[in-house]
């Protein structure tokens, strides 16, 4: 797989900035509207890479009107991790 030479590699702070804005405005804004409201300017290509990444790890989803929704639920993830069945699978075997 060849990497696109024009694809931008975002920094962690940029990814977190975009993720926090999506969380704050979940379900309200489209891709373009959110991009225009970011506190710092981000190149469109970089922004698209961030959205693709967040969607691939199931933190965001898009509705029919192209609105971005933040779907990650850290409280639920903590509860699931605390379950015996799951914690037994992640801990080293004795």
Buried (B, 14 or more C-beta within 10 A) or exposed (E): EEEEEEEBEBEEEBBEBBBEBBBEBBEEBBBEEBBEEEEEEBEEEBBBBBBEBBBEEEBBBEEEEEBBBBBBEEEEEEEEEEEEEEEEEEEEEE
